[in-house]
Amino acid sequence: MSEAELEAFATEAGVAVVWEDVHGVSRRVSPNTLRAVLGALDLPANTPAELRDSREKLGALPPPGFITAELGQPFQPFGGPCGAYAVLRLEGGQRLDIQLDPTTGFTREGINEAGYHQLDVAGREITVAVAPPRAFGLEDLGPRRRLWGLAVQLYGLRGADPKPFGDFGDLATFAAALGERGAAALAISPVHALFAADPARFSPYAPSSRLFLNGLYADPVAVLGAELGGLGDQASGDDLIDWAQAIPARMAALRRVHARFKAAAPAGLRADLQRFEAEGGDDLRGHARFESIHGRFFARNGAQGWPEWPEDFHDEASPAVAAFATKHGDEIDFHIFVQWLADRSLARTQQAARTAGMAVGLITDVAVGMDPGGSHAWSRPQDLLAGLNIGAPPDAFQANGQDWGVTTFSPRALAASGYAGFLATLRSAMRHAGGVRIDHILGLRRLWVVPHGAGPTEGAYLTYPMQDLMRLIAIESHRHGVLVIGEDLGTVPPGLRETLDAGGVRGMQVMLFEQDEDGAFKAPEHWSPKACALTTTHDLPPIAGWWEGADIAWRLRLNPDLPASEAAGLRSEREGLRAALWTAFCEAGCAEGQRPAAETTGPVVDAAVGFLAKTRAELAILPVEDLLGLKDQPNLPGTTTEHPNWRRRLPGPAEALFDAPGPAGRVASLNKERPR
């Protein structure tokens, strides 16, 4: 078997043989990496015989039973000639006769109703997902205007009552206060289900399942009232959350709430829980079983996920799992109950945001993947890549590349299942939101996959069906009335941003990255109106920290052997960037006078907020750290325990924060440029 034959098959299977690095240099994937990736895709190619068999397997895939099309446009149901007539049953029940071109197989006309329709051609039936040309957008909310909002890490919120971390109750209070002050949106960190039994698994971007919620955030009082739903006395916690203490304490409190509910809940609440369980179906019960079984084996031997359970429990449909479910029904009921509480509390939070005048309300966040040992991988393994993690190739920020330790959907499984897992993920994120942010939206076109046991540099790009995924996003966003933001930072393939823009998905423009080729920061009038404008992100320092050089200080702390010349170069580079940014602020009319010293951050934050407000972007999102002038970032990529990732709390409750002079002035600046 020649290297050329291997590369040709890899290309046929959707694995890119050549990729371009951040410097524009073409790189070739090694034969060993290609074999490892193909093997993980169940297309082994280690020998000529394996290659032949895998090629036959790939060629023998059945025709798709699910296709996408654009509203009003002709489409080709079966990839070629398939007869002259077809019967179309619209989702609403209407039956139509469709003519096809017998030569090309294209329909003579398009379908003029968006939705999921059934097409029957010569006794063969497929689903046709017909999408509007673009996703739901701000223009669909009413007259065009520029809006603003905040971004918060939900766990960091504080309320009037002491709690060890923020929850949906605190989020509702925060959203209401923010809406009353003129904001249109509130973007939050992911609220996906984690591992309830394991307090060390608190990163919001490494979920057990994206189909369900983090039950720790449930607000039982909002759903059940104070008598049934009270959590009891809670420690207020420190400025850094101690998850090892906070998670078990909250789970114990939720168990007490469940006990009271079983004993004294009124019929209406019981009926609502039953409806929720019925709607959740097998997926909800599967997640509850996972949580229950994981709790047992984590307590017994610290099992990190289902691969470390006894083998009898690896298959959700096994007799061992069925016997466990029968014996531990109350425990499974508890986890369903927690999901119900979380779902209903999140719904009330979005309602509070809209009632307070927000045009959008909550913007939820969809993490790029999920833990391969988690609930989704156990209960729906057919959806996912096995033996591969996703990450990123080497770039300007991570010279050794990244392995994020999570997996995601298999492209072939997506097509075979009618995109069931992807649609379920979208619907979960959109269920109680006015917007969604899709993390690493570059993954709609391609993802950097790393075989288990290999380093991040030993990966390859795997191609995804972007057109189909974009069309499904468009359908679901219109059905839910939800705008879509795509995190498009990093190594962006050519043409991707244009495709996102044409499909109504807003990319992100981050102030610290918006520079011209000569190093000057872009003036507000040169920002895109279609992008979502931000000063910074959770993976970058806030403006005050950047100005002071807090991120450089962290880099030097984590790399004590960094040569003095390189450290000096970092400081010198930052000094030049400070000068360039202050110049941009002054030219935009957001600042005046001499550039402040590195330790003087207040005027710089004021100017940055004013600058953000002036940009042409129709939606500007200000991280709460910049509203408050904080210096520490929520997460430092490339670290785990070295930096207090996902643990920082805000300095006070919403009313106290918003009414302080600095933040109040920044809110006024946003409202001046972006009135409701």
C-alpha positions as CSV (number, residue, x, y, z in Angstrom):
1,M,0.0,0.0,0.0
2,S,1.5,3.3,-1.1
3,E,1.4,6.5,0.9
4,A,-0.5,8.1,-2.0
5,E,-3.2,5.4,-1.7
6,L,-3.5,6.0,2.0
7,E,-3.8,9.7,1.5
8,A,-6.4,9.3,-1.2
9,F,-8.6,7.1,1.1
10,A,-8.2,9.5,4.0
11,T,-9.4,12.3,1.8
12,E,-12.4,10.2,0.7
13,A,-13.2,9.5,4.4
14,G,-13.1,13.3,5.2
15,V,-9.7,13.4,6.8
16,A,-7.6,16.3,5.6
17,V,-4.1,15.2,4.5
18,V,-2.7,18.8,4.2
19,W,-3.5,21.7,6.5
20,E,-2.3,25.3,6.9
21,D,-0.9,26.5,10.2
22,V,-1.4,29.9,11.8
23,H,1.6,31.3,9.8
24,G,0.1,30.2,6.5
25,V,2.6,27.3,6.1
26,S,1.2,24.0,4.6
27,R,1.7,21.0,6.8
28,R,1.3,17.3,5.8
29,V,-0.3,14.8,8.2
30,S,2.0,11.8,8.8
31,P,0.9,8.3,7.6
32,N,0.9,7.1,11.2
33,T,-1.6,9.8,12.2
34,L,-3.8,9.1,9.2
35,R,-3.9,5.4,10.1
36,A,-4.7,6.2,13.7
37,V,-7.5,8.6,12.8
38,L,-9.0,6.2,10.2
39,G,-8.8,3.3,12.7
40,A,-10.8,5.4,15.2
41,L,-13.4,6.1,12.6
42,D,-13.8,2.3,12.2
43,L,-12.0,2.5,8.8
44,P,-8.7,0.7,9.5
45,A,-6.0,1.1,6.8
46,N,-2.9,-0.6,8.3
47,T,-2.6,-3.1,5.5
48,P,-3.7,-3.3,1.8
49,A,-6.4,-5.7,2.8
50,E,-7.8,-3.4,5.5
51,L,-7.7,-0.5,3.1
52,R,-9.7,-2.5,0.6
53,D,-12.2,-3.6,3.1
54,S,-12.6,-0.1,4.5
55,R,-13.0,1.4,1.1
56,E,-15.8,-1.1,0.4
57,K,-17.4,-0.3,3.7
58,L,-17.3,3.5,3.0
59,G,-18.8,2.9,-0.5
60,A,-21.5,0.6,0.8
61,L,-23.1,3.2,3.1
62,P,-26.8,3.4,2.5
63,P,-28.3,6.5,0.8
64,P,-29.2,9.1,3.4
65,G,-32.7,9.0,4.9
66,F,-32.4,12.7,5.9
67,I,-31.4,15.6,3.7
68,T,-31.5,19.4,3.9
69,A,-32.7,22.0,1.4
70,E,-33.1,25.7,1.3
71,L,-36.5,27.3,1.3
72,G,-37.9,27.7,-2.2
73,Q,-34.9,26.2,-3.9
74,P,-34.9,23.0,-6.0
75,F,-33.0,20.1,-4.4
76,Q,-31.7,16.6,-5.3
77,P,-33.3,14.0,-2.9
78,F,-31.1,11.0,-3.7
79,G,-27.9,12.4,-5.3
80,G,-28.9,11.4,-8.8
81,P,-31.9,10.3,-11.0
82,C,-34.6,8.7,-9.0
83,G,-37.9,8.9,-11.0
84,A,-40.2,11.6,-12.3
85,Y,-42.7,12.0,-9.4
86,A,-42.7,12.1,-5.6
87,V,-45.2,12.7,-2.9
88,L,-44.4,15.3,-0.3
89,R,-46.1,15.3,3.1
90,L,-45.5,18.6,4.8
91,E,-44.9,18.7,8.6
92,G,-48.3,20.5,8.9
93,G,-50.1,17.5,7.3
94,Q,-50.6,18.8,3.7
95,R,-49.9,16.4,0.9
96,L,-48.3,17.7,-2.4
97,D,-47.2,16.0,-5.6
98,I,-43.7,16.9,-6.6
99,Q,-42.1,16.6,-10.1
100,L,-38.5,15.7,-10.5
101,D,-36.2,16.0,-13.5
102,P,-35.6,12.4,-14.5
103,T,-32.2,13.2,-15.8
104,T,-30.7,15.1,-12.9
105,G,-32.9,14.0,-10.0
106,F,-33.5,17.6,-9.0
107,T,-37.0,18.7,-8.0
108,R,-38.6,21.0,-10.6
109,E,-39.5,23.5,-7.8
110,G,-38.5,24.1,-4.2
111,I,-40.5,23.7,-1.0
112,N,-41.9,27.0,0.3
113,E,-42.5,25.9,3.9
114,A,-39.7,25.6,6.4
115,G,-39.7,22.5,8.5
116,Y,-39.2,18.7,8.6
117,H,-41.2,17.1,5.8
118,Q,-41.5,13.6,4.4
119,L,-40.7,12.8,0.7
120,D,-41.8,9.5,-0.8
121,V,-40.2,8.5,-4.1
122,A,-41.0,5.1,-5.6
123,G,-41.7,3.7,-2.1
124,R,-38.6,5.1,-0.6
125,E,-39.1,7.8,2.1
126,I,-36.7,10.4,3.4
127,T,-37.0,13.4,5.6
128,V,-36.3,16.8,4.0
129,A,-35.3,19.5,6.4
130,V,-36.2,22.8,4.6
131,A,-34.4,25.8,6.1
132,P,-34.9,29.6,5.7
133,P,-31.9,31.2,4.1
134,R,-30.5,32.6,7.3
135,A,-30.8,32.1,11.1
136,F,-33.1,34.1,13.2
137,G,-31.5,37.5,13.9
138,L,-31.9,40.9,15.6
139,E,-33.8,42.1,12.5
140,D,-36.5,39.6,13.4
141,L,-37.0,41.2,16.8
142,G,-38.2,44.5,15.5
143,P,-36.7,47.8,14.2
144,R,-33.0,47.7,13.6
145,R,-31.0,49.2,16.4
146,R,-27.7,48.6,18.2
147,L,-28.1,46.7,21.5
148,W,-25.9,45.9,24.4
149,G,-25.6,43.2,27.1
150,L,-23.3,41.7,29.6
151,A,-21.6,38.3,29.9
152,V,-21.3,36.6,33.3
153,Q,-19.9,33.4,34.7
154,L,-23.1,32.1,36.4
155,Y,-21.3,30.4,39.3
156,G,-19.7,33.8,40.2
157,L,-22.9,35.6,40.9
158,R,-23.9,36.7,44.4
159,G,-27.4,37.3,45.7
160,A,-28.9,38.8,48.8
161,D,-28.7,35.5,50.7
162,P,-25.4,33.8,51.4
163,K,-24.6,30.9,49.0
164,P,-21.3,29.2,48.1
165,F,-21.9,29.8,44.3
166,G,-24.4,31.5,42.1
167,D,-27.4,29.7,40.8
168,F,-30.5,30.3,38.6
169,G,-32.1,32.3,41.3
170,D,-29.2,34.7,41.5
171,L,-29.2,34.8,37.7
172,A,-32.8,35.8,37.6
173,T,-32.2,38.7,40.1
174,F,-29.1,39.8,38.1
175,A,-31.0,39.6,34.8
176,A,-33.9,41.7,36.1
177,A,-31.6,44.4,37.5
178,L,-29.6,44.5,34.3
179,G,-32.7,44.7,32.1
180,E,-34.1,47.6,34.2
181,R,-30.8,49.4,33.4
182,G,-31.2,49.2,29.7
183,A,-29.5,45.9,28.6
184,A,-31.0,43.7,25.9
185,A,-29.1,40.5,26.6
186,L,-27.2,38.5,29.3
187,A,-24.7,35.9,28.0
188,I,-23.9,33.1,30.5
189,S,-21.3,30.4,30.8
190,P,-22.5,26.9,29.8
191,V,-25.0,25.3,32.1
192,H,-24.7,21.7,30.8
193,A,-24.9,18.7,33.0
194,L,-21.6,17.8,34.7
195,F,-20.9,14.9,37.0
196,A,-23.0,15.5,40.1
197,A,-21.1,13.0,42.3
198,D,-17.6,14.3,41.4
199,P,-16.8,17.8,42.8
200,A,-13.6,18.0,40.9
201,R,-15.4,18.1,37.5
202,F,-16.6,21.7,37.5
203,S,-15.3,23.1,34.2
204,P,-18.4,24.2,32.3
205,Y,-16.7,23.3,29.0
206,A,-16.2,19.6,29.8
207,P,-19.8,18.4,30.3
208,S,-21.1,14.9,30.8
209,S,-24.0,15.8,28.6
210,R,-25.1,18.9,26.6
211,L,-28.7,17.6,26.5
212,F,-29.3,18.3,30.2
213,L,-28.6,21.0,32.8
214,N,-26.3,21.3,35.7
215,G,-28.7,20.5,38.5
216,L,-26.5,22.4,41.0
217,Y,-27.9,25.7,39.5
218,A,-31.5,24.8,40.3
219,D,-33.5,27.3,42.3
220,P,-36.0,25.1,44.2
221,V,-37.6,28.1,46.0
222,A,-38.6,29.6,42.6
223,V,-40.3,26.4,41.6
224,L,-41.7,25.0,44.8
225,G,-41.9,28.0,47.2
226,A,-39.9,28.6,50.3
227,E,-41.6,25.9,52.5
228,L,-40.9,23.0,50.1
229,G,-37.9,24.4,48.3
230,G,-35.8,26.0,50.9
231,L,-32.2,24.8,50.8
232,G,-31.4,25.7,54.5
233,D,-28.5,27.6,55.8
234,Q,-25.7,27.9,53.3
235,A,-22.1,29.1,53.7
236,S,-21.5,32.3,51.8
237,G,-18.1,31.0,50.6
238,D,-14.9,32.9,49.8
239,D,-13.9,34.9,46.8
240,L,-12.8,31.6,45.2
241,I,-15.3,28.8,45.2
242,D,-14.4,25.7,47.1
243,W,-16.2,23.2,44.8
244,A,-15.0,20.2,46.9
245,Q,-17.2,21.5,49.7
246,A,-19.9,23.4,47.8
247,I,-21.0,20.6,45.5
248,P,-21.7,17.8,48.1
249,A,-23.4,20.4,50.3
250,R,-25.7,21.5,47.6
251,M,-26.5,17.9,46.5
252,A,-27.4,17.0,50.1
253,A,-29.7,20.1,50.3
254,L,-31.4,19.1,47.1
255,R,-32.0,15.6,48.5
256,R,-33.7,17.1,51.5
257,V,-35.9,19.2,49.1
258,H,-36.8,16.0,47.2
259,A,-37.8,14.2,50.4
260,R,-40.1,17.1,51.3
261,F,-41.5,17.1,47.8
262,K,-42.4,13.4,48.0
263,A,-44.1,13.9,51.3
264,A,-46.0,17.1,50.7
265,A,-46.0,18.4,47.2
266,P,-49.4,19.5,45.8
267,A,-51.0,17.7,42.9
268,G,-50.2,20.4,40.4
269,L,-46.4,20.3,41.0
270,R,-46.5,16.5,40.9
271,A,-48.3,16.6,37.5
272,D,-45.8,19.0,36.1
273,L,-42.9,16.8,37.1
274,Q,-44.7,13.8,35.4
275,R,-45.1,15.8,32.2
276,F,-41.5,16.8,32.3
277,E,-40.4,13.1,32.7
278,A,-42.7,12.0,29.9
279,E,-41.4,14.7,27.6
280,G,-37.8,13.8,28.5
281,G,-38.4,10.2,27.5
282,D,-35.5,7.7,27.2
283,D,-32.8,10.3,27.1
284,L,-33.8,11.8,30.4
285,R,-34.1,8.4,32.1
286,G,-30.8,7.4,30.6
287,H,-29.1,10.5,32.0
288,A,-30.7,9.9,35.4
289,R,-29.5,6.3,35.4
290,F,-26.0,7.4,34.5
291,E,-25.9,9.9,37.4
292,S,-27.1,7.2,39.8
293,I,-24.7,4.6,38.7
294,H,-21.8,7.0,38.5
295,G,-22.5,8.1,42.0
296,R,-22.3,4.5,43.2
297,F,-19.0,3.7,41.5
298,F,-17.4,7.1,42.2
299,A,-18.1,6.6,45.9
300,R,-16.8,3.1,45.8
301,N,-13.5,3.5,43.9
302,G,-13.3,7.0,42.4
303,A,-14.4,5.9,38.9
304,Q,-14.0,8.9,36.6
305,G,-16.6,7.7,34.0
306,W,-18.4,4.7,32.6
307,P,-15.2,3.1,31.1
308,E,-14.0,2.6,34.7
309,W,-17.3,0.9,35.8
310,P,-17.6,-2.9,35.9
311,E,-18.0,-4.1,32.4
312,D,-21.6,-5.3,33.0
313,F,-22.6,-1.6,33.3
314,H,-21.0,-0.4,30.1
315,D,-24.1,-1.0,28.0
316,E,-27.1,1.1,29.1
317,A,-29.4,-1.8,27.8
318,S,-27.6,-4.4,29.9
319,P,-29.4,-6.6,32.5
320,A,-27.1,-5.2,35.2
321,V,-28.3,-1.7,34.4
322,A,-31.9,-2.8,34.4
323,A,-31.5,-4.5,37.7
324,F,-29.8,-1.4,39.2
325,A,-32.6,0.8,38.0
326,T,-35.2,-1.5,39.6
327,K,-33.4,-1.6,42.9
328,H,-32.5,2.1,43.0
329,G,-35.6,3.7,41.5
330,D,-35.7,6.4,44.2
331,E,-32.2,7.6,43.3
332,I,-33.1,7.7,39.6
333,D,-36.2,9.7,40.5
334,F,-34.1,12.1,42.5
335,H,-32.0,12.9,39.5
336,I,-35.0,13.4,37.2
337,F,-36.5,15.7,39.9
338,V,-33.3,17.8,39.9
339,Q,-33.4,18.1,36.2
340,W,-37.0,19.3,36.4
341,L,-36.1,21.9,39.1
342,A,-33.2,23.1,36.9
343,D,-35.3,23.3,33.8
344,R,-38.2,25.2,35.4
345,S,-35.8,27.6,37.2
346,L,-34.0,28.4,34.0
347,A,-37.3,29.1,32.3
348,R,-38.2,31.6,35.1
349,T,-34.9,33.3,34.7
350,Q,-35.5,33.9,31.0
351,Q,-39.0,35.1,31.8
352,A,-37.5,37.6,34.4
353,A,-35.1,38.9,31.8
354,R,-37.8,39.5,29.2
355,T,-40.1,41.0,31.8
356,A,-37.4,43.5,32.7
357,G,-37.4,44.7,29.1
358,M,-34.6,42.7,27.5
359,A,-35.2,42.2,23.8
360,V,-33.1,39.0,23.8
361,G,-32.7,37.9,27.4
362,L,-30.4,35.0,28.1
363,I,-27.7,33.9,25.6
364,T,-26.8,30.3,26.5
365,D,-23.5,28.7,25.6
366,V,-23.0,25.4,23.8
367,A,-19.7,23.8,24.6
368,V,-17.8,22.3,21.7
369,G,-17.9,18.7,23.0
370,M,-18.5,16.4,25.9
371,D,-16.5,14.1,28.2
372,P,-16.0,10.7,26.6
373,G,-16.7,9.1,30.0
374,G,-19.9,11.0,30.5
375,S,-23.7,10.5,30.3
376,H,-24.1,11.2,26.5
377,A,-21.2,8.9,25.6
378,W,-22.7,6.1,27.7
379,S,-26.4,6.4,26.8
380,R,-25.9,7.4,23.1
381,P,-22.5,6.1,22.1
382,Q,-23.6,5.7,18.5
383,D,-23.6,9.5,18.2
384,L,-20.0,10.1,19.0
385,L,-16.4,9.8,17.9
386,A,-14.7,6.9,19.7
387,G,-11.0,6.9,20.3
388,L,-10.5,10.5,19.3
389,N,-10.5,13.7,21.3
390,I,-10.9,17.2,19.8
391,G,-8.6,20.1,20.2
392,A,-6.6,22.6,18.2
393,P,-3.3,22.5,16.2
394,P,-0.3,24.6,17.3
395,D,-0.9,28.3,17.1
396,A,0.4,31.6,18.3
397,F,-1.0,31.1,21.8
398,Q,-0.4,27.3,22.3
399,A,2.8,26.3,20.5
400,N,2.3,22.6,21.4
401,G,-1.3,22.5,20.2
402,Q,-4.3,21.5,22.5
403,D,-6.1,18.3,23.4
404,W,-9.3,19.4,25.1
405,G,-10.1,15.9,26.5
406,V,-13.6,15.9,25.0
407,T,-15.2,14.2,22.1
408,T,-18.1,15.1,19.9
409,F,-20.4,13.9,17.1
410,S,-19.2,11.6,14.4
411,P,-19.9,13.0,10.9
412,R,-21.1,9.6,9.7
413,A,-23.3,9.1,12.7
414,L,-24.8,12.5,12.2
415,A,-25.9,11.6,8.7
416,A,-27.0,8.1,9.6
417,S,-29.2,9.3,12.5
418,G,-30.8,12.3,10.8
419,Y,-28.7,14.6,12.9
420,A,-30.6,13.5,16.0
421,G,-27.9,14.3,18.5
422,F,-27.1,17.7,17.0
423,L,-30.8,18.7,16.9
424,A,-31.3,17.6,20.5
425,T,-28.3,19.7,21.6
426,L,-29.6,22.8,19.8
427,R,-33.1,22.4,21.2
428,S,-31.7,22.0,24.7
429,A,-29.7,25.2,24.4
430,M,-32.5,27.2,22.8
431,R,-35.3,25.9,25.1
432,H,-35.1,28.8,27.6
433,A,-33.0,31.4,25.8
434,G,-33.2,34.3,23.4
435,G,-29.8,33.6,21.9
436,V,-27.1,30.9,21.8
437,R,-23.4,31.1,21.5
438,I,-21.8,28.1,19.8
439,D,-18.3,27.5,21.1
440,H,-15.6,26.9,18.4
441,I,-18.1,27.2,15.6
442,L,-15.2,26.4,13.3
443,G,-16.2,22.8,14.1
444,L,-19.2,23.1,11.8
445,R,-16.7,22.8,8.9
446,R,-13.8,20.9,10.5
447,L,-12.4,19.7,13.8
448,W,-8.8,18.9,14.9
449,V,-9.0,15.3,16.1
450,V,-6.3,13.7,18.2
451,P,-6.1,9.9,18.6
452,H,-6.1,8.7,22.2
453,G,-2.5,8.3,23.3
454,A,-1.1,10.8,20.8
455,G,0.0,14.3,21.4
456,P,-2.0,17.4,20.2
457,T,0.5,17.9,17.3
458,E,-0.3,14.4,16.0
459,G,-3.8,15.2,14.9
460,A,-5.6,15.9,11.7
461,Y,-8.7,17.9,10.6
462,L,-11.9,15.9,10.2
463,T,-14.5,17.4,7.8
464,Y,-18.1,18.1,8.9
465,P,-21.2,18.7,6.8
466,M,-21.3,22.5,7.4
467,Q,-24.1,23.2,4.9
468,D,-26.5,20.7,6.6
469,L,-25.5,21.9,10.1
470,M,-26.1,25.6,9.2
471,R,-29.5,24.8,7.7
472,L,-30.5,23.0,10.8
473,I,-29.4,25.9,13.0
474,A,-31.5,28.2,10.8
475,I,-34.6,26.0,11.2
476,E,-34.3,25.7,15.0
477,S,-33.3,29.3,15.6
478,H,-36.5,30.5,13.9
479,R,-38.6,27.9,15.7
480,H,-37.3,29.1,19.0
481,G,-36.9,32.8,18.2
482,V,-33.2,32.6,19.1
483,L,-30.3,34.5,17.6
484,V,-27.0,32.7,17.0
485,I,-23.5,33.7,17.8
486,G,-20.5,31.7,16.7
487,E,-17.2,31.8,18.5
488,D,-14.9,32.1,15.5
489,L,-11.6,32.8,17.1
490,G,-8.4,30.9,16.4
491,T,-7.2,29.4,13.1
492,V,-10.2,30.2,10.9
493,P,-10.4,28.4,7.5
494,P,-10.8,30.6,4.4
495,G,-14.3,31.6,3.6
496,L,-15.8,30.4,6.9
497,R,-16.7,33.8,8.3
498,E,-18.4,34.7,5.0
499,T,-20.4,31.5,5.2
500,L,-21.5,32.3,8.7
501,D,-22.4,35.8,7.8
502,A,-24.5,34.7,4.9
503,G,-26.3,32.2,7.1
504,G,-27.1,34.8,9.7
505,V,-24.7,33.5,12.4
506,R,-22.8,36.3,14.1
507,G,-19.1,35.9,14.5
508,M,-17.2,37.6,17.3
509,Q,-14.9,40.7,17.2
510,V,-12.8,41.1,20.3
511,M,-11.2,44.5,20.9
512,L,-7.8,43.1,21.9
513,F,-7.6,41.3,18.5
514,E,-9.0,44.0,16.2
515,Q,-5.9,45.5,14.7
516,D,-4.9,46.5,11.2
517,E,-1.8,45.1,9.5
518,D,0.2,48.2,10.7
519,G,-0.7,47.4,14.3
520,A,-3.3,50.2,14.8
521,F,-6.5,49.2,16.6
522,K,-9.5,49.4,14.3
523,A,-11.7,52.5,14.7
524,P,-15.3,51.8,15.9
525,E,-16.7,52.6,12.4
526,H,-14.6,49.8,10.9
527,W,-16.1,47.0,12.9
528,S,-18.7,44.8,11.3
529,P,-22.3,45.5,12.1
530,K,-23.1,41.7,11.8
531,A,-20.5,40.5,14.4
532,C,-20.9,40.4,18.2
533,A,-18.5,43.0,19.6
534,L,-16.7,42.3,22.9
535,T,-13.9,43.9,24.8
536,T,-12.4,40.5,25.9
537,T,-13.5,36.8,26.6
538,H,-13.4,34.5,29.5
539,D,-10.1,33.0,28.2
540,L,-8.4,36.4,28.0
541,P,-7.5,39.1,30.7
542,P,-10.1,41.8,31.3
543,I,-9.1,45.2,30.1
544,A,-7.8,46.3,33.5
545,G,-5.7,43.1,33.8
546,W,-4.4,43.4,30.3
547,W,-3.5,47.1,30.8
548,E,-1.7,46.3,34.0
549,G,0.0,43.2,32.5
550,A,-1.6,40.7,34.9
551,D,-1.6,38.0,32.1
552,I,2.1,38.6,31.6
553,A,2.7,38.2,35.3
554,W,0.8,34.8,35.2
555,R,2.8,33.7,32.2
556,L,6.1,34.4,34.1
557,R,4.8,32.8,37.2
558,L,4.0,29.6,35.3
559,N,7.3,29.7,33.3
560,P,9.9,30.7,35.9
561,D,12.7,29.6,33.5
562,L,11.6,32.0,30.7
563,P,14.7,33.9,29.6
564,A,14.9,37.4,30.9
565,S,15.2,38.7,27.3
566,E,11.9,37.0,26.4
567,A,10.2,38.4,29.5
568,A,11.5,41.9,28.6
569,G,10.2,41.4,25.1
570,L,6.7,40.6,26.4
571,R,6.6,43.8,28.5
572,S,8.0,45.9,25.7
573,E,5.4,44.6,23.3
574,R,2.6,45.3,25.8
575,E,3.9,48.9,26.2
576,G,3.5,49.4,22.5
577,L,0.0,47.9,22.5
578,R,-1.0,50.2,25.3
579,A,0.1,53.2,23.3
580,A,-1.8,52.0,20.2
581,L,-5.0,51.2,22.1
582,W,-4.9,54.6,23.9
583,T,-4.4,56.3,20.6
584,A,-7.5,54.5,19.2
585,F,-9.5,55.5,22.3
586,C,-8.5,59.2,21.9
587,E,-9.2,59.3,18.1
588,A,-12.7,57.8,18.7
589,G,-13.5,60.5,21.3
590,C,-13.5,58.0,24.2
591,A,-10.5,59.4,26.0
592,E,-8.2,62.3,26.0
593,G,-4.9,63.4,27.4
594,Q,-1.8,61.5,28.3
595,R,-1.8,57.7,28.4
596,P,-2.3,56.4,32.0
597,A,0.4,54.4,33.6
598,A,0.1,50.6,33.6
599,E,-1.2,50.6,37.2
600,T,-3.9,53.2,36.5
601,T,-6.7,51.2,35.0
602,G,-10.0,53.0,35.7
603,P,-9.8,55.6,32.9
604,V,-8.8,52.8,30.5
605,V,-11.8,50.6,31.3
606,D,-14.1,53.7,30.9
607,A,-12.6,54.4,27.5
608,A,-12.8,50.7,26.4
609,V,-16.5,50.5,27.3
610,G,-17.2,53.8,25.5
611,F,-15.2,52.5,22.5
612,L,-17.2,49.2,22.5
613,A,-20.5,51.2,22.6
614,K,-19.5,53.2,19.6
615,T,-18.7,50.2,17.3
616,R,-21.0,49.5,14.4
617,A,-21.8,46.1,15.8
618,E,-25.6,45.6,16.2
619,L,-24.9,43.6,19.4
620,A,-22.2,44.5,21.9
621,I,-21.5,42.2,24.9
622,L,-19.4,43.5,27.7
623,P,-18.0,40.9,30.1
624,V,-19.0,41.8,33.7
625,E,-15.3,41.9,34.6
626,D,-14.9,44.9,32.4
627,L,-18.1,46.6,33.7
628,L,-16.6,46.3,37.2
629,G,-12.9,47.0,36.3
630,L,-11.7,43.6,37.6
631,K,-8.3,42.3,36.6
632,D,-8.5,38.5,36.8
633,Q,-9.7,36.3,34.0
634,P,-12.2,33.4,34.7
635,N,-10.0,30.9,32.9
636,L,-6.4,30.6,31.8
637,P,-6.1,28.1,28.9
638,G,-3.4,25.5,29.3
639,T,-3.8,25.3,33.1
640,T,-5.8,23.2,35.5
641,T,-4.9,23.6,39.2
642,E,-2.1,26.2,38.6
643,H,-4.7,29.0,38.1
644,P,-8.1,29.2,39.9
645,N,-10.1,28.5,36.7
646,W,-13.9,28.7,37.0
647,R,-13.8,29.6,40.7
648,R,-13.8,33.4,40.9
649,R,-16.9,35.2,42.4
650,L,-18.1,38.7,41.8
651,P,-17.5,41.2,44.7
652,G,-21.2,41.7,45.5
653,P,-24.9,41.3,44.5
654,A,-26.4,42.9,41.4
655,E,-27.8,46.1,42.9
656,A,-24.6,47.0,44.8
657,L,-22.5,46.3,41.7
658,F,-24.6,48.3,39.2
659,D,-25.0,51.3,41.5
660,A,-21.3,51.8,42.3
661,P,-20.0,55.0,40.5
662,G,-17.7,53.2,38.1
663,P,-20.1,50.6,36.7
664,A,-23.0,53.1,36.8
665,G,-21.0,55.4,34.5
666,R,-20.2,52.6,32.2
667,V,-23.8,51.5,31.9
668,A,-24.7,55.2,31.1
669,S,-22.0,55.2,28.4
670,L,-23.6,52.1,26.8
671,N,-27.1,53.5,27.0
672,K,-26.0,56.8,25.5
673,E,-24.7,55.1,22.3
674,R,-27.2,52.2,22.4
675,P,-30.5,53.3,23.8
676,R,-33.3,50.8,24.1
